Amino acid sequence: MTTPRELIPPFGGFGLGLRRTHYDDFLSGHVAVDFVEVISENYMIEGGRQLRILEQVRASLPVIAHGVSMSIGSAGGLDRDHLARLKILEQRIDPLFVSDHLSWTRTSAHNSHDLLPMPLTRDALDVVCDNIDEAQNALGRAMLFENPSSYLTFPEDEMTEWEFLSQMGQRSGCYLLLDVNNIYVSSRNHGFCADDYLAGLPLDRVRQIHLAGHDPATPERDIIIDTHDRAVADPVWELYAKAVAMLPQPVATMIERDEDIPAIGVLLDELDHARNIAGGAGHKALEPA
Amino acid sequence: MTKRSEGTSAKPSRADLAQRQQAFLQAIHDDRAPLPPGWGNRQAAGMAVYRGNYRSALMAALADLYERTALYVGEEAFRRASMHHIITQPPSGWTIDEAGAGFDKTCAQLFGDNPEVSELAWLEWTMRELASAPDTLAMAPADFAEAGAHFGDEEWANLRLALQPRAAARLVGHDCEKLWRALDTASSNAPDRSHARLASPQSCLVWREGERPTFVMVEADHTAAFHAVAGGANYAEMIGALLGDDPDPAPQLVEHAAMRAGAILGRWLQEGLIVGLNP
């Protein structure tokens, strides 16, 4: 049974991921961002330098805890140890948002450490909603869940991904982290219209947007791969412009870069581009409530 | 609306989903595993991407965790060892770093003629584990001296030492300090193996100084003493561990063991391994 919890107010900032390469930049206090996002699992630890740096950064910036291992699609349920550690992190840094992905990563025996696709069925939706319910109850707050990029769909699918996400939000009370690059990647891989995807979502539940780079299709491989290792591609910027123009509230936008991470200035330039696009759509930064 | 008869649903139930997820993961682990019924070329192509992502993510995690071991054995040998490790020990924990657990044992199997590879891998893993260990404050030697000043024989015998969390010790046959230093920069070449071999085993003692994991090579008997104390032994039992299996040791051996226990305790205090007394 879902426990009533506070709504997540909109936050219209622009941020970057906090990655080891940029620790010194962020500690200097001169990086012009409104928030940082961390991979939760990297900080679900007991002590040491990494945790101390996070706490130092948190003293001056809101932090979003973005997980990759909650595995809300696992038929076997959530990993209680993971959830307990996430709760400790949540209490330690009081994050702006706590998020994860619509995906599964593990069975009861093994972990893939990859965001694996869900069959889009009503039974899978039941599993996902039950797991989200457990996570949100344990954390005592609503979470955001990200649309994944995917490389296959299932013959047994009963609905579109946006229908699945809509019902998931409605039933569980969770919010959405819209990864615009993932929409683009999946739309190309599975042949749906990215505009239909956006139009079909409950956009009032979107609180954050991810922008990232991808590896385009090649003559040998007609699948686009979400890589986070290069600049955001032009079609993704175009989709971002459409998304922010459609959103009824400001959202937190960030550039996600996890491989071949460039100097902070390069990412800040990309973030400025996002600011300009969002500014053109009428969305400005908004302080957290 | 179509009425579904009980037990004949075409839709996957929760148990079916669990089964399908197991099959999916099995197909990721093993190229030869059959793909689920009804899958076509599109799904097979997608599965190839997931399979590639799985392997490259775990290989990258191992390369990050075992940077020096990789440098020491060379790129191709490390790639083969990593692949063997992820195939024989697919990860189960929620943190990807756990994929590196037990890699020293894999190295012991694969590089049997070069036991220093396993020792180096153990050291890298232990250092990494220490980096995120709980923060503690080392007990200052002066504080220990003050606390122990009034100990009688019985209090000494029953004294238990709290060691820094995740500090570790093991016997090694190679000079880990020399290997570690030689592998300190990516531009260095693999050090000469014969120069790193020790005349007799020593202990490699690993702990954290503040936020920085560190280690030192010390006398071999530190390992037995460390494992005894880490296992909950009191000071008298630690001396017993230094005496080994001898059921009736000569008095001079007992005296020597007691002196060694004092010296080891002194060293641990100096290095900051002890964080409390009688926990």
Interface residues (C-beta under 8 A of the other chain):
Chain A: E41 M44 I45 E46 G47 G48 R49 Q50 L51 R52 S69 S74 A75 G76 D79 D81 H82 W104 R106 T107 S108 A109 H110 N111 S112 H113 D114 L116 P117 P119 T121 R122 D123 A124 D126 V127 S150 Y151 L152 T153 F154 P155 E156 E158 N189 R221 D222 I223 I225
Chain B: A10 K11 P12 S13 R14 A15 D16 L17 A18 R20 Q21 Q22 F24 L25 I28 H29 G38 W39 R42 Q43 A45 G46 M47 V49 Y50 N53 Y54 A57 L58 A61 P90 P91 S92 G93 W94 T95 I96 A99 L130 A131 S132 A133 P134 D135 T136 P165 R208 E211 R212
